């Protein structure tokens, strides 16, 4: 094992290969920080450039992108409440309130540090788990997938401040997720006769609308700057150091976020968005003194960012071991491997150990380098929060709408972004949780598809869920998610008396 590891490190350390890694990091940070683009777009755009490269060089370039994109997305999520990538949406919940309090440096420092350490932890887990990857992936069938989606939605809804409003937002999110062509029933649902909606509502314009445009509308109504502390002198490097210390001071949140991200990343088709929200929900419910979650708790930045970067290590397991991509990025990365004559599967683990270790080292180096870049640039990045809203709002809305259009080169996505921007502003004013709507939307397809498959497996008998060990464990975790807030309230009342 050590021989291929040293060989991979020696190859990665060569001058030209380091340049490819640096290029991947720069592209990853840039595409991650621009809403509507993300890692999948970056890999797809750079794919033609790899035609003339050696296979290992192409892998280094793509590893640089994948290791940096999530950290880049956290910057816009924290400063502008505009997630650069979909998984960064959970970071907005507490990252943006910290910016509003003049603590942008604290949030950026915590995000960069948590992302870097989470990525390292996931890659260590990847090395340990690869030999037994098949057994882990096969634990999740349709019943387990359905119960996992129920657990995620339940955790987030219960964690909210208003249960009724959370349920309303969740139901609307499920409704939006069901818009489009029904693969099982063979009919178009809730499209209103609009052919564009046959493919459903894309998550990128929905997120851009609910967060970027809605927040800019809200900022326009409030006036001033994003930060409630208007003086530019309030932006200090010390805030970044405090963010790094906060991560080290909350090891349980960091480790649990990394573990959840790695585990969810292993499951094909679930994705980093679910991992980030599950990690945030777990942190919000399991932490003591959690009354500040959603209002500017640094643990609400640490948990999703650790999971966000950790999911890449987990997603590599089904991608490399079975050729089953665990995310959109991994699906395109799988194309890069096939293009260069590398066939994913069990034999890859035996025949190309050096290539696998080189990919792991490239991801590790990209994670650490990109985190360091964000930390060093935090002071300058945090100044965005002190730009006058009359200058910032047009710029953010323009970039957001361009990002929505660039997704499919369709004006329909722009209309969706505008619609959800207005809806998001109304939800802000009425104090409805937008995050619950988003996670319900993300989980809708997973829930419906696996519920129907499970019912077919069990001949319509729902008791069959309890015959599947994994789904039974997830069901018990769902019950625990419902009971934990109740027990916490009872404990608080008992302490008060």
C-alpha positions, 0 to 999 in steps of 0.5 A: 500500500505504501509503494503506490502511495509514494509513487502517486505523491512523487508524480503529483509533485512534478512541476507540470502536474502541480500546475494542473492542480493549481489550475483546477483549484482556481477554476474550482473556487471561481465556479463554486463561488458563482451561483448557477455554475458549480463543479459539474459545469466546471468539469464539463467545460474543462473536459475537452481540454483533457483530450491531449493529457495523460490520464493521470494528469487529467485526474489531477486537474479534475481532482483540483476542481472537485476539492476546491469548488465547495469551499468557493461556494461557501463564500457567496453563501455566507456573504450574500446568502447566495449559495454558489452550489446547491449543497452550500444552501445550508451554510446560508442559514447561520453564515449570512446572519453572522455576516449581518452581525459584522462577523463575516471573517468568523464565518468564512474562517469556520467554513474554510477550516471545517471544509478542509478538515472535513475533506481530509477526514472523508479521504481517510475514511475513503482509504479505509472503506474502499476494500469493503465498499461493496458491502456498505453500498448494498445495505441501501435498497429502495426501503432504506432510501425512502426512510433516509429521505423521510428522516432528512425531511422530518429532522429539518421540519422539527428543528424549525421554530414554527412547526406548522409553517415548516410543514406548509413549506415542506408540503409546497416543496414536495409539490414543486418537486412533483411538477413535471413528467412522471417516469412511473405513471407516464403522465405530465403533472402540474405543468399547466400545459407548459412544455418547459415544465415537463422536465420539472423545476431545476434546483439551481434557478430555484435556489438562486431565486429563493436565496439570491434574488429574495435576499436582494429584494429584502436588502433593497427594502431595508437599505444600507449594507448587508452587515448591520455594522456599517463601518469598513473598519469592522472587518478584521483578520482576527475574525478569521482566526476566531473562526478557525478556533471555533472549529477546533472548539467544536470537534463533535460538530466537525466529526459528525458533519464529516461522517454524515457527509461521507456516509451520504456521499456513498449513496448514489443519487442522494447528493451533497445537498441532502448531506449538508442539510442532514448534518445541519439538522443533526447539529441543531438538534443534538447540540446544547444551547441550540437556541441561536441556530438560524440566527448566527451560530457558528456551529451552523456553518461548521456542520454543513461545510464539513459535510459538504466537502466530506461528501466527495470522498464518500461519492468516490466509493461507488464511482470507483468501485462500481462505476455508479456516480454518487453525484452530478460531479461524479457522473461527469468525472466518470466520463473523464475516466472512461474517456481516458481508458480507465474502467471503474469497477472492482478491478480498478482497485487492484490494477491501478492503485497508484491512480486511485492514490493520486486522485486522493492526494489531488483532492487532499491537496486541493482541499487544503490549498483552496481553504488556505486561499480563502483564509488568506483572502477573507479580509478582502472578501468580507468587505463585500458585506460593507458595500452599499446595497444600491451598488450590490443589489443590481450586480448580484441579481444580474449575475444570478440571472445569468447563472440561471440562464447558463444552466440550460441556456433557457429563458424558462430558468430565468422566469423560475428564478424570478418567480421563486425570488418573489416567493422567497421575499414573501416567505421572508416577510411572513417568516416561513422557512425557505430551507424546509421548502428546498430540502423537501424539493430535493428529497421529493423525487427520491421519496416518490421513486423509492416508495413506489419501488418499495411497495412493489417489493412488498406487494403493497404491505407497508409492514415490509419496511420493518423487515429491512434492517437498514430502513428499520434503523432509519425509522428509529432515527426518525422517531428519535428526531421527533422525540429529541426536541420534545425531551429538550423542551421538557428538560428546559421546563424542568430546569426552569422549575 
